[in-house]
Amino acid sequence: MASPLRNADLVGAWRELGRDFITGDGKATADIPRNSQIMYSADGFMGVLNTPRERPPVTESGKRMDLDGVNADERAQAAMGVVSYFGRYEVKGDNVHHTIEAALNPNLIGTQQLRHVTLDGDDLTLSSPPDAGGNYFRIRWRRAAKI
C-alpha cells in the first residue's frame, strides 16, 4: 500500500507540461500551450500563474510591472486566459485544497478549489472534480528543477 499523500510531497516549484479537457466519455482535448508555474511552500502557502503562451505584447507602459499604463482594451486582452492566484493549501487524502486569498479573478477570493492529485516521482497531475456530465480538466506538471 502506498503511503498517504502529505503537504510535503507537493513542496517546490512545478512547471506545466500540458492541460487537457476530458469529456464524460473519456475523450481528451488538449488546451492551448501555456507558460505556467505552481509553487507549494513547506509552511502551507501556494501560488500559481498560468498564461497563454502566445499573448501579444502591450504598448510601452514605461517600467511599470502592472498594466495600468495601457488602455482598457489592451489590458483586457493581456488578461484574457490568465489564471493567477495565491493562498493556502492542504492535502487531504488524494486531494489538495487551495484556499484562495487573492486572485486576478476577484470572484475566486475566499473560495476553495479542490484538485485530485496524482503524483508519480517528479510528475504531478492536478484534476478538477467532474461536472454533472463527467467532464473535467487536468493539468500535468513536472518539478521545475527537472525541466
ABEGO torsion letter per residue (X at the ends): XBBBBBAAAABEBBBBAEBBBBBAAGBBBBBBBBBBBBBBBAAGBBBBBBBBAABBBBBBAEABABAAABBAAAAAAAABGBBBBBEBBBBBEABBBBBBABBABAAABGBBBBBBBBBBEABBBBBBBBBAAGBBBBBBBBBAAAX
